[in-house]
Amino acid sequence: MMKAILAAFLIAPCAATTFQPCPRPIDAPPIRLTIINTQTPGIECARRAATPIDAAILTMAAGCAMDGLIIIPMDGPAQLLALGAFKTPDEALGHEARHALQRWRHGVFMTNSEGVCE
């Protein structure tokens, strides 16, 4: 019994972070990703937001992905934003690339499992 409780406790974080990616049609056009390495990701993301409300929300973002554009700090002091979310710069880049490629969106400070398909 104790082993089952321990196993459930250890795999709970894995279950909480899994999500189903949004399907991409087989005939969808290719996506070209452009990566902008910046020390001010929130400001850069807000500048490219579609609405003023999105811009206000994105000022708090540690990175964003939209229309093939990934904005994220890959070096310098702003890396602490990603490290604060327990992600290395490479993991943060992979996270934003999934957003760009799979059209999956979640709110700031929310996990992937709390998002929606576009």
C-alpha angles and dihedrals in degrees: 000000000000091000091054092051091047092048091050090049093050097048096043093090090052092053091047093054100045121100140168111252118229112262116254115208115245090234095049114129118256119270121227111207120210117192120207113196106205140160090217104053096156093055093044092049092047091051090060098042119127096224136024090246091054089048092053091050094045093055085080095048122118088205141340143201126210134157094348094315120118118192114190142134108252096173141007129050095315088071085083088075090064093039088053087060089050093251128126115224089260092051091048090051090050090049092053092043089056088054091051096044101036099036092232119152133189133172124262111282091012126114127245089256089064095058140096138226118251 
